[in-house]
């Protein structure tokens, strides 16, 4: 029975990949032209839709990665939703706006890592503290300075992937957010996982961190595949930070990088390299994975990434070419902060040209320039 179930999941996953390949032709320069940002709060939905209509659509953005987390009024687990959260009606307005412009929505809920930030523990561990991988580290409840670095050596908390109750809750959330956004792919985050297989954890102490990471990817991927859905994750934990010199943030120092040879090949990798173009997309493609190169707030780095993905596709044969899946601009502020900067409502002179909104404009101008040049050949 186990073998039969595995084969069914494998074929389902292949069917998902084939379907997505059919939606976006392999011959296009950038199959994915993406934009990643936090989902707006209810009072920001109208402005966000305006941005979709007037800025994303004209630039032919076809993929919107929305960090939803617990900014939704979940029916399956109302105890997890934020105090101010999107209603089903709010979500449907965003869905309809994207449908109008053929933009696929990929909702994101941070899994495994990023279960806390500074002095704020995320909803999952706040409600279910038994899932915490490092429960002995107590994040202060009072407001004040608690940021990296700190005496605890804590960046962001993780949940324990071997806790017997965690996946029931997580899968309920995944299924509900996928249904309401009418999505065929899900982004699980899984970046910057520094706490995994901790020595004090009664379940995963002494276990291989790469295997723990890969097993969690497999578990989430298999759940999605049961309904013909696809998994996307950030790629930093799959890069050897020491050998490459990339470091412990955009790559791994705790040996999770070995998981790259253990995860399913139909997982899509979002490869964020923000400070310089390390051309790690080639690494992921050579490993048999589709890769989306991600930029943030450095226009010159983004230009290099766009151009190098173009060159990689042009120089590659059929198998490799389709793995250079596309590019995405990522935003790490609230939609309000981003839109204020984008429309010039707020200006930080110290940033100069190194802003996410300037990067967005420069990057998509270059994409359109390359695609127009290719269409005239």
BELRA-V870295 format. One record per residue. N is the residue number from 1. RES is the residue in three letters. SS is DSSP state (alpha for helix, beta for strand, coil for the rest). PSI is psi in whole degrees, 0 to 359 (NA if undefined). BURIAL is 1 if it has 9 or more other ideal C-beta (glycine too) atoms within 8 Angstrom, else 0. Layout:
# BELRA-V870295
{{N:RES:SS:PSI:BURIAL} {N:RES:SS:PSI:BURIAL}}
This chain:
# BELRA-V870295
{{1:UNK:coil:319:0} {2:UNK:alpha:319:0} {3:UNK:alpha:319:0} {4:UNK:alpha:317:0} {5:UNK:alpha:319:0} {6:UNK:alpha:317:0} {7:UNK:alpha:321:0} {8:UNK:alpha:317:0} {9:UNK:alpha:320:1} {10:UNK:alpha:313:0} {11:UNK:alpha:324:0} {12:UNK:alpha:315:1} {13:UNK:alpha:319:1} {14:UNK:alpha:321:1} {15:UNK:alpha:320:1} {16:UNK:alpha:313:1} {17:UNK:alpha:316:1} {18:UNK:alpha:319:0} {19:UNK:alpha:317:1} {20:UNK:alpha:324:1} {21:UNK:alpha:324:1} {22:UNK:alpha:327:0} {23:UNK:alpha:327:0} {24:UNK:coil:116:1} {25:UNK:coil:143:0} {26:UNK:coil:336:1} {27:UNK:coil:342:0} {28:UNK:coil:148:0} {29:UNK:coil:319:0} {30:UNK:coil:99:1} {31:UNK:coil:321:1} {32:UNK:beta:121:1} {33:UNK:beta:98:1} {34:UNK:beta:163:1} {35:UNK:beta:124:1} {36:UNK:beta:130:1} {37:UNK:beta:160:1} {38:UNK:beta:146:1} {39:UNK:coil:144:1} {40:UNK:coil:161:1} {41:UNK:coil:166:1} {42:UNK:alpha:320:1} {43:UNK:alpha:357:0} {44:UNK:alpha:4:1} {45:UNK:alpha:316:1} {46:UNK:alpha:314:0} {47:UNK:alpha:323:1} {48:UNK:alpha:318:1} {49:UNK:alpha:322:1} {50:UNK:alpha:318:0} {51:UNK:alpha:321:1} {52:UNK:alpha:311:1} {53:UNK:alpha:317:1} {54:UNK:alpha:343:0} {55:UNK:alpha:312:1} {56:UNK:alpha:312:1} {57:UNK:coil:312:1} {58:UNK:coil:334:0} {59:UNK:coil:4:1} {60:UNK:coil:33:0} {61:UNK:coil:131:1} {62:UNK:coil:0:1} {63:UNK:beta:124:1} {64:UNK:beta:110:1} {65:UNK:beta:115:1} {66:UNK:beta:116:1} {67:UNK:beta:103:1} {68:UNK:coil:314:1} {69:UNK:coil:243:1} {70:UNK:coil:23:1} {71:UNK:coil:55:1} {72:UNK:beta:146:1} {73:UNK:coil:79:1} {74:UNK:coil:133:1} {75:UNK:coil:326:0} {76:UNK:coil:324:0} {77:UNK:coil:73:1} {78:UNK:alpha:340:0} {79:UNK:alpha:344:0} {80:UNK:alpha:344:1} {81:UNK:coil:150:1} {82:UNK:coil:160:0} {83:UNK:coil:326:0} {84:UNK:coil:116:0} {85:UNK:coil:156:1} {86:UNK:beta:139:1} {87:UNK:coil:170:0} {88:UNK:alpha:321:0} {89:UNK:alpha:318:0} {90:UNK:alpha:313:1} {91:UNK:alpha:318:1} {92:UNK:alpha:330:1} {93:UNK:alpha:318:1} {94:UNK:alpha:318:1} {95:UNK:alpha:314:1} {96:UNK:alpha:321:0} {97:UNK:alpha:319:1} {98:UNK:alpha:321:1} {99:UNK:alpha:319:0} {100:UNK:alpha:329:0} {101:UNK:coil:14:1} {102:UNK:coil:42:0} {103:UNK:coil:123:1} {104:UNK:beta:133:1} {105:UNK:beta:131:1} {106:UNK:beta:102:1} {107:UNK:beta:146:1} {108:UNK:beta:134:1} {109:UNK:beta:122:1} {110:UNK:beta:121:1} {111:UNK:beta:157:1} {112:UNK:coil:280:1} {113:UNK:coil:185:1} {114:UNK:coil:44:1} {115:UNK:coil:5:1} {116:UNK:beta:165:1} {117:UNK:beta:122:0} {118:UNK:coil:238:0} {119:UNK:coil:17:1} {120:UNK:beta:115:0} {121:UNK:beta:135:0} {122:UNK:coil:165:1} {123:UNK:alpha:322:1} {124:UNK:alpha:310:1} {125:UNK:alpha:338:1} {126:UNK:alpha:319:0} {127:UNK:alpha:324:0} {128:UNK:coil:72:1} {129:UNK:alpha:342:0} {130:UNK:alpha:344:0} {131:UNK:alpha:353:1} {132:UNK:beta:129:1} {133:UNK:coil:334:1} {134:UNK:coil:65:1} {135:UNK:coil:342:0} {136:UNK:coil:345:0} {137:UNK:coil:115:0} {138:UNK:coil:112:0} {139:UNK:coil:129:1} {140:UNK:coil:137:0} {141:UNK:coil:335:0} {142:UNK:coil:151:0} {143:UNK:coil:152:0} {144:UNK:coil:190:0} {145:UNK:coil:113:0} {146:UNK:coil:92:0} {147:UNK:coil:170:0} {148:UNK:coil:136:0} {149:UNK:coil:157:0} {150:UNK:coil:171:0} {151:UNK:coil:335:0} {152:UNK:coil:346:0} {153:UNK:coil:28:0} {154:UNK:coil:126:1} {155:UNK:coil:286:0} {156:UNK:coil:140:1} {157:UNK:coil:158:1} {158:UNK:coil:158:1} {159:UNK:beta:157:1} {160:UNK:coil:118:1} {161:UNK:coil:347:1} {162:UNK:coil:2:0} {163:UNK:coil:129:1} {164:UNK:coil:344:0} {165:UNK:coil:352:1} {166:UNK:alpha:321:1} {167:UNK:alpha:332:0} {168:UNK:alpha:315:0} {169:UNK:alpha:311:1} {170:UNK:alpha:318:1} {171:UNK:alpha:325:1} {172:UNK:alpha:317:1} {173:UNK:alpha:314:1} {174:UNK:alpha:310:1} {175:UNK:alpha:319:1} {176:UNK:alpha:317:1} {177:UNK:alpha:327:1} {178:UNK:alpha:319:1} {179:UNK:alpha:313:0} {180:UNK:alpha:328:1} {181:UNK:coil:1:1} {182:UNK:coil:46:0} {183:UNK:coil:152:1} {184:UNK:coil:356:1} {185:UNK:beta:150:1} {186:UNK:beta:137:1} {187:UNK:beta:121:1} {188:UNK:beta:4:1} {189:UNK:beta:253:1} {190:UNK:coil:27:1} {191:UNK:coil:162:1} {192:UNK:coil:45:1} {193:UNK:coil:98:1} {194:UNK:coil:340:1} {195:UNK:coil:106:1} {196:UNK:coil:135:1} {197:UNK:coil:39:1} {198:UNK:coil:145:1} {199:UNK:coil:331:0} {200:UNK:coil:353:0} {201:UNK:coil:124:1} {202:UNK:coil:345:0} {203:UNK:coil:319:0} {204:UNK:coil:11:1} {205:UNK:coil:134:1} {206:UNK:coil:354:0} {207:UNK:coil:155:0} {208:UNK:coil:122:0} {209:UNK:alpha:325:1} {210:UNK:alpha:319:1} {211:UNK:alpha:318:1} {212:UNK:alpha:315:1} {213:UNK:alpha:312:1} {214:UNK:alpha:321:1} {215:UNK:alpha:324:1} {216:UNK:alpha:320:1} {217:UNK:alpha:313:1} {218:UNK:alpha:316:1} {219:UNK:alpha:314:1} {220:UNK:alpha:317:1} {221:UNK:alpha:316:1} {222:UNK:alpha:322:1} {223:UNK:alpha:315:1} {224:UNK:alpha:320:1} {225:UNK:alpha:334:1} {226:UNK:coil:334:0} {227:UNK:coil:19:0} {228:UNK:coil:30:1} {229:UNK:coil:162:1} {230:UNK:beta:150:1} {231:UNK:beta:133:1} {232:UNK:beta:144:1} {233:UNK:beta:161:1} {234:UNK:beta:154:1} {235:UNK:coil:357:1} {236:UNK:alpha:326:1} {237:UNK:alpha:353:1} {238:UNK:alpha:8:1} {239:UNK:coil:135:1} {240:UNK:beta:105:0} {241:UNK:alpha:329:1} {242:UNK:alpha:311:0} {243:UNK:alpha:320:0} {244:UNK:alpha:339:1} {245:UNK:coil:8:0} {246:UNK:coil:332:1} {247:UNK:coil:186:0} {248:UNK:coil:357:0} {249:UNK:coil:302:0} {250:UNK:coil:7:1} {251:UNK:coil:181:1} {252:UNK:beta:137:1} {253:UNK:coil:354:0} {254:UNK:coil:25:0} {255:UNK:coil:11:1} {256:UNK:alpha:344:1} {257:UNK:alpha:335:1} {258:UNK:alpha:344:1} {259:UNK:alpha:344:1} {260:UNK:alpha:333:1} {261:UNK:alpha:1:0} {262:UNK:coil:343:1} {263:UNK:coil:157:1} {264:UNK:coil:147:0} {265:UNK:coil:352:0} {266:UNK:coil:5:1} {267:UNK:coil:135:1} {268:UNK:beta:132:1} {269:UNK:beta:125:1} {270:UNK:beta:107:1} {271:UNK:beta:99:1} {272:UNK:beta:120:1} {273:UNK:coil:101:1} {274:UNK:coil:323:1} {275:UNK:coil:331:0} {276:UNK:coil:159:0} {277:UNK:coil:97:0} {278:UNK:coil:359:0} {279:UNK:coil:35:0} {280:UNK:alpha:348:1} {281:UNK:alpha:324:1} {282:UNK:alpha:319:0} {283:UNK:alpha:311:1} {284:UNK:alpha:318:1} {285:UNK:alpha:319:1} {286:UNK:alpha:336:0} {287:UNK:coil:0:0} {288:UNK:coil:16:0} {289:UNK:coil:142:1} {290:UNK:coil:139:1} {291:UNK:beta:135:1} {292:UNK:beta:117:1} {293:UNK:beta:129:1} {294:UNK:beta:131:1} {295:UNK:beta:171:1} {296:UNK:coil:274:1} {297:UNK:coil:22:0} {298:UNK:coil:100:1} {299:UNK:alpha:320:1} {300:UNK:alpha:324:0} {301:UNK:alpha:316:1} {302:UNK:alpha:317:1} {303:UNK:alpha:315:1} {304:UNK:alpha:318:1} {305:UNK:alpha:317:1} {306:UNK:alpha:314:1} {307:UNK:alpha:321:1} {308:UNK:alpha:327:1} {309:UNK:alpha:321:1} {310:UNK:alpha:314:1} {311:UNK:alpha:319:0} {312:UNK:alpha:317:1} {313:UNK:alpha:318:1} {314:UNK:alpha:327:0} {315:UNK:alpha:356:0} {316:UNK:coil:156:1} {317:UNK:coil:182:0} {318:UNK:alpha:314:0} {319:UNK:alpha:312:0} {320:UNK:alpha:322:1} {321:UNK:alpha:314:1} {322:UNK:coil:346:1} {323:UNK:coil:338:1} {324:UNK:beta:85:1} {325:UNK:beta:331:1} {326:UNK:beta:197:1} {327:UNK:beta:159:1} {328:UNK:beta:144:1} {329:UNK:beta:131:1} {330:UNK:beta:139:1} {331:UNK:coil:127:1} {332:UNK:coil:33:0} {333:UNK:coil:177:0} {334:UNK:coil:158:0} {335:UNK:alpha:325:1} {336:UNK:alpha:313:1} {337:UNK:alpha:318:1} {338:UNK:alpha:312:1} {339:UNK:alpha:326:1} {340:UNK:alpha:318:1} {341:UNK:alpha:318:1} {342:UNK:alpha:317:1} {343:UNK:coil:9:0} {344:UNK:coil:19:0} {345:UNK:coil:340:0} {346:UNK:coil:143:0} {347:UNK:coil:133:0} {348:UNK:coil:101:0} {349:UNK:alpha:333:0} {350:UNK:alpha:336:0} {351:UNK:alpha:332:0} {352:UNK:coil:230:0} {353:UNK:coil:349:0} {354:UNK:coil:73:1} {355:UNK:coil:155:1} {356:UNK:alpha:327:1} {357:UNK:alpha:323:1} {358:UNK:alpha:321:1} {359:UNK:alpha:317:1} {360:UNK:alpha:311:1} {361:UNK:alpha:311:0} {362:UNK:alpha:316:1} {363:UNK:alpha:313:1} {364:UNK:alpha:333:1} {365:UNK:alpha:317:0} {366:UNK:alpha:319:1} {367:UNK:alpha:312:1} {368:UNK:alpha:322:1} {369:UNK:alpha:313:0} {370:UNK:alpha:321:1} {371:UNK:alpha:322:1} {372:UNK:alpha:319:0} {373:UNK:alpha:320:0} {374:UNK:alpha:326:0} {375:UNK:alpha:340:0} {376:UNK:coil:354:0} {377:UNK:coil:NA:0}}
